[in-house]
């Protein structure tokens, strides 16, 4: 009789064990879809304040501000496998004004990126004024402070962390340890789990995961192509200052350089 009771208890507990096992599943590969919301009016106003009176570009942007919506949403996806990730835009049809702003790099650089957490490698590739910019360097240095704030994103419980990157840019991230890879959107990383939410107030954007798909993606480890000439971040910044420093203020140049890397 005692053995029968023990068997009945075990059968009754099986669904609980099954649910726990499902909850404890830690994926090693998959594809995460993100919505990047850019507060475009505020971002353009930020650019205007960084330009000098009488500057042609300042007048151009001021004329655009009434014509754009408050926000735009750009689709992105992050593929991950093992310790590697790829970041890329999802192609969409945008209105002509937004397309023009994207081409100018005033809203988003539509970059592709690769990072390898194990080997401390990060790559980023994008077009700027018809030229390809290919950056290959170590992982970004981000100083994180984990908080006790939580929120749910794409069905995952995520914990908030506040960070500083590029020496002075403040960021807020929400990560989940249910996806045990220290990575995130673009080339963000450094937390004990996958970043599913990222806010960069200086750049007037936030991005949150909308879907996590446990497929088996192919990770592209060289996003620059065979003919691309790789630069470090320091070399890229020096080149931008040399080519754009004569007609951009220091304030706007710093804003653009941060946007290129985040």
C-alpha positions in Angstrom: 0.0 0.0 0.0 2.9 2.4 0.9 4.5 1.8 -2.5 1.2 2.4 -4.3 0.9 5.8 -2.5 4.5 6.7 -3.3 3.8 5.9 -7.0 0.6 8.0 -7.0 2.5 11.0 -5.5 5.3 10.6 -8.1 2.7 10.6 -11.0 1.0 13.7 -9.5 4.3 15.6 -9.4 5.4 14.7 -12.9 3.6 17.8 -14.5 5.4 20.1 -12.0 8.7 18.6 -12.9 7.9 18.9 -16.6 7.0 22.6 -16.2 10.1 23.3 -14.2 12.2 21.7 -16.8 10.6 23.8 -19.6 11.2 27.0 -17.6 14.8 26.0 -17.0 15.5 25.6 -20.7 18.5 27.8 -21.6 18.8 28.3 -25.4 22.2 28.4 -27.0 21.1 29.7 -30.4 18.2 31.6 -32.0 17.0 34.8 -33.5 15.6 37.8 -31.6 13.5 40.4 -33.4 13.7 44.0 -32.0 11.7 47.2 -32.5 13.9 50.3 -32.4 11.8 53.3 -31.7 13.5 56.6 -32.5 12.0 59.8 -31.2 12.9 61.5 -34.4 11.6 65.0 -33.7 13.6 65.2 -30.5 16.7 63.8 -32.2 16.5 66.3 -35.0 16.1 69.1 -32.5 19.2 67.8 -30.7 21.1 68.1 -34.0 19.8 71.7 -34.5 21.1 72.8 -31.1 24.6 71.5 -32.1 24.8 73.6 -35.3 25.7 77.2 -35.7 23.3 79.9 -36.8 23.3 80.4 -40.6 24.5 76.8 -41.2 22.8 75.4 -44.3 22.3 72.0 -42.6 20.7 73.7 -39.6 18.1 75.4 -41.8 17.6 72.1 -43.7 16.9 70.1 -40.5 14.6 72.9 -39.0 12.5 72.7 -42.2 12.2 68.9 -41.8 11.1 68.8 -38.2 7.4 69.8 -38.8 7.2 67.2 -41.6 8.2 64.2 -39.6 6.3 62.1 -37.1 7.1 62.1 -33.4 8.6 58.6 -33.7 9.6 56.0 -36.2 10.0 52.3 -35.6 12.9 50.4 -37.3 13.0 46.6 -37.4 16.2 44.8 -36.4 17.2 41.2 -35.7 19.9 39.6 -33.5 21.1 36.1 -34.4 23.0 34.2 -31.8 24.8 30.9 -31.6 27.2 29.8 -28.9 29.3 32.9 -28.1 28.7 34.7 -31.4 26.1 37.1 -32.6 25.0 38.9 -35.8 23.0 42.2 -35.9 21.3 43.5 -39.0 18.4 45.7 -40.1 15.2 44.1 -41.4 14.5 45.8 -44.8 11.4 47.9 -44.9 9.8 50.5 -47.1 10.0 53.9 -45.4 8.6 57.2 -46.5 11.0 59.4 -48.6 11.8 61.8 -45.8 12.8 59.1 -43.4 14.8 57.3 -46.2 16.7 60.5 -46.8 17.4 60.9 -43.1 18.6 57.3 -42.9 20.9 57.9 -45.9 22.4 61.0 -44.2 23.0 59.0 -40.9 20.8 61.4 -38.9 18.5 58.7 -37.6 20.2 55.3 -37.9 23.1 53.9 -39.8 21.4 50.6 -40.6 24.6 48.8 -39.8 25.4 45.2 -39.6 27.5 43.9 -36.7 29.3 40.8 -35.4 30.6 40.0 -32.0 32.4 37.1 -30.4 32.2 37.2 -26.7 34.8 34.4 -26.3 37.5 36.0 -28.4 36.7 39.7 -27.5 36.0 40.7 -31.1 33.5 43.2 -32.5 32.8 44.2 -36.1 30.5 46.8 -37.5 29.8 47.8 -41.1 27.7 50.6 -42.6 27.6 53.1 -45.5 28.3 56.7 -45.0 28.0 59.1 -48.0 28.5 56.3 -50.4 31.6 54.9 -48.7 31.7 51.7 -46.7 32.9 52.0 -43.1 34.2 48.8 -41.6 35.3 48.7 -37.9 37.0 45.8 -36.4 38.1 46.1 -32.8 37.7 44.6 -29.3 34.3 44.5 -27.6 32.9 47.8 -26.4 33.9 48.7 -22.8 30.6 49.2 -20.9 30.6 49.9 -17.1 27.4 48.4 -15.7 25.6 48.7 -12.4 22.8 46.1 -11.9 19.7 47.3 -10.1 16.7 45.6 -8.4 14.2 46.8 -11.1 12.5 44.2 -13.2 10.2 44.2 -16.2 8.9 41.6 -18.7 10.0 41.8 -22.3 8.9 39.3 -25.0 7.8 36.9 -22.3 11.0 37.0 -20.3 11.7 38.4 -16.9 14.4 41.0 -17.3 16.5 42.9 -14.8 17.6 46.5 -15.3 21.2 47.6 -15.4 22.5 51.2 -15.9 25.6 51.6 -17.9 28.2 54.1 -19.3 29.8 53.5 -22.7 32.1 55.5 -24.9 33.4 57.2 -21.7 30.3 59.3 -21.1 27.1 58.0 -22.9 24.5 56.8 -20.4 22.5 53.7 -21.3 19.8 51.5 -19.7 19.6 47.8 -20.4 17.2 45.0 -19.4 18.7 41.6 -19.6 17.5 38.0 -18.9 19.5 35.2 -17.5 17.1 32.7 -19.2 19.2 33.3 -22.3 22.7 32.8 -20.9 24.8 34.7 -23.5 26.4 38.0 -22.4 25.3 39.9 -25.5 22.6 42.2 -26.9 21.6 44.6 -29.6 24.3 45.7 -32.0 27.6 45.2 -30.1 26.3 45.7 -26.6 27.3 43.1 -24.0 28.7 42.6 -20.5 25.7 41.5 -18.5 25.0 38.0 -17.1 22.4 37.3 -19.8 21.0 38.5 -23.1 19.9 42.2 -23.3 16.3 42.3 -24.6 15.8 46.0 -23.9 18.1 49.0 -24.5 17.5 52.7 -24.0 20.0 55.4 -25.0 18.6 58.8 -24.0 21.3 60.9 -25.7 20.5 59.3 -29.0 16.7 59.5 -28.3 16.0 55.8 -29.0 14.9 52.7 -27.3 14.7 49.1 -28.6 12.9 46.1 -27.2 12.7 42.5 -28.2 9.3 41.5 -29.7 10.0 37.9 -30.5 12.5 35.2 -29.6 12.7 32.3 -32.1 14.8 29.3 -31.2 16.0 28.5 -34.7 19.5 27.7 -35.9 20.9 30.8 -37.6 24.1 30.9 -39.7 26.5 33.4 -38.1 28.5 35.5 -40.6 32.0 36.0 -39.0 33.3 38.5 -41.5 30.8 41.2 -42.2 33.2 43.6 -44.0 33.7 41.5 -47.1 37.0 40.5 -48.7 37.8 44.0 -50.1 36.9 46.0 -47.0 39.7 47.8 -45.1 39.2 47.3 -41.4 39.7 50.2 -39.0 39.8 50.4 -35.2 37.3 52.6 -33.5 40.1 55.1 -32.8 41.0 55.1 -36.5 37.4 55.5 -37.5 36.9 58.5 -35.2 40.1 60.1 -36.5 39.0 59.7 -40.1 35.6 61.2 -39.3 37.1 64.2 -37.6 39.5 64.7 -40.5 36.8 64.5 -43.2 33.8 66.1 -41.4 35.4 68.3 -38.7 35.6 71.3 -41.0 31.8 71.6 -41.5 30.4 69.9 -38.3 30.6 71.4 -34.8 32.4 69.3 -32.2 29.1 68.7 -30.4 27.4 67.3 -33.5 30.4 65.3 -34.5 30.4 63.6 -31.1 26.7 62.9 -31.4 27.2 61.2 -34.8 30.3 59.2 -33.7 28.2 57.8 -30.8 25.4 56.9 -33.1 27.8 55.1 -35.4 28.8 52.8 -32.6 25.5 52.3 -30.8 
